[in-house]
């Protein structure tokens, strides 16, 4: 449950689906000519502004300024720190929400970068810098795409959410936007190589604690070493069968942390041991069945006092809003024949793109919009998912420009007036 209080090496990748040759300058459903130079310049501005998780305020201010410049009807910074813009169509209709997060992971180790992580250098068709791929490029493309739209051709409203905190607590900030603005359809802008995403893995994190009996390290036989107990538990967990989905792929279990208690220990047999596991979830999996499998594994290890629970997120946004939440972020999926999927495909094709259908292998803010709230959600974004969080992160300019066209195409198709 969410509690909110407020104090005053790259692997090979499949060929990307780039824009078709010589696409038209003016997209269907838009008013202005696509200004690629302005889009690239804005993206570079965002990359030059550090916005490590919890420090997004400079990017938020720049986003709000660009939304005002492009003529959004409403521009606002909400209580959580999300920068939100709204464009209203000429007729009533559904609300289409585009979401991209402003926060990034840190730049470590900085000395390994060949390009300044905040220099926004453009070299050989690539824009380098932290957050360029994950996901300031997508954010810039969304904002400019909505700025291109001819509101006279739209029935409904468009909300663009530049959200905070996604790298730690997927969906929490988007929840605040949706509760305030509403949403009938959601587009998550995470990298998809300009393909259309209709499913995403979820994420869960577990903390396991084993107990032992302390003794002096010179006579370990007089105690019970909690690390040895944990070793037996780990052996059982590592043998758990992982589910598989024909479209999304396989579930994943990964040991991410282990520490003895006390730590550091001096001449003492550890009395406790804590291990953290991260589980990548597939559509249809529930908290109850995943937790039950973990309990069964611990029981098979033969130590009754082993404790297992969800890890907790404890996060405060730069505006002072505090979240404390169990780390369960739901998987999700939408059918291929769903209205949103089919209209989005039509819109992307009208924009000169040739998308295939795919799934996110990582967790996104869609964990809330689709996985928890049940709102029809798709993903579409520039760049490739393996470029996130890497040294010398970059986005290809062709992908950036294609995404802008794609977002405009999706909006025109979903909200277009008959």
Order of alpha helices (4+ residues) and beta strands (2+ residues): beta-alpha-alpha-beta-beta-beta-beta-beta-alpha-beta-alpha-beta-beta-beta-alpha-beta-beta-beta-beta-alpha-beta-beta-beta-beta-beta-alpha-beta-alpha-beta-beta-alpha
